């Protein structure tokens, strides 16, 4: 079972373009901003191969994700501050 899961992840990674560095992939994102107005590109470091990959989502979904991220960060900050007060 574990081997099947591992193989599926490796296979999905083979279909993606690997980039060596965050700097390299950020240059690609900057160059593509003018070409694709409906999608937002972002990058992530792959936990399977260790390289960087591109991902995209619609502008509206990206706004929702950023809002959720800000809420999560605010929550994490509040939890951190409260734990300092307790200690």
C-alpha positions in Angstrom: 0.0 0.0 0.0 2.7 2.4 1.0 4.7 1.6 -2.2 1.7 2.3 -4.4 1.3 5.7 -2.7 4.9 6.5 -3.2 4.9 5.4 -6.8 1.8 7.5 -7.6 3.5 10.6 -6.2 6.7 9.9 -8.1 4.7 9.4 -11.3 2.8 12.7 -10.8 6.1 14.5 -10.3 7.5 13.2 -13.6 4.8 15.2 -15.4 6.0 18.5 -14.0 8.9 20.7 -15.0 11.6 20.8 -12.3 13.3 24.1 -11.6 16.5 24.3 -9.7 15.9 27.4 -7.6 13.3 29.8 -6.3 15.1 32.6 -8.1 14.8 30.8 -11.5 11.1 30.1 -11.0 10.3 33.7 -9.8 11.8 35.0 -13.1 9.5 32.7 -15.0 6.5 33.9 -13.0 7.4 37.6 -13.6 7.8 37.0 -17.3 4.4 35.3 -17.6 2.3 37.8 -15.7 1.6 39.9 -18.8 0.7 36.9 -20.9 -1.9 35.2 -18.7 -4.4 37.6 -17.2 -6.9 35.0 -15.9 -4.5 32.8 -13.9 -2.1 33.5 -11.1 1.1 31.5 -11.1 2.9 30.6 -7.9 5.6 28.1 -7.0 6.3 25.4 -4.4 9.2 23.2 -3.4 8.2 19.6 -4.1 8.5 17.4 -1.1 9.0 14.4 -3.4 11.8 15.5 -5.8 13.1 18.6 -4.0 12.9 20.8 -7.1 10.6 23.7 -7.6 7.4 23.5 -9.6 4.8 26.0 -10.9 1.1 25.9 -10.0 -1.7 28.1 -11.1 -5.2 29.1 -10.0 -7.8 31.6 -11.1 -7.5 35.2 -9.9 -10.7 34.9 -7.8 -9.6 31.7 -6.1 -6.2 33.3 -5.5 -7.9 36.2 -3.6 -9.8 33.7 -1.4 -6.7 31.8 -0.7 -4.7 34.9 0.3 -7.6 36.0 2.6 -7.6 32.6 4.2 -3.8 32.7 4.6 -4.0 36.1 6.3 -6.7 34.8 8.7 -4.6 31.8 9.5 -1.5 33.9 10.2 -3.5 36.2 12.5 -4.8 33.2 14.4 -1.4 31.6 14.7 0.0 35.0 16.0 -2.8 35.2 18.6 -2.1 31.6 19.8 1.6 32.3 20.0 1.0 35.5 22.0 -1.4 33.7 24.4 1.1 30.9 24.9 3.8 33.4 25.9 1.5 34.9 28.5 0.8 31.5 30.0 4.5 30.6 30.3 
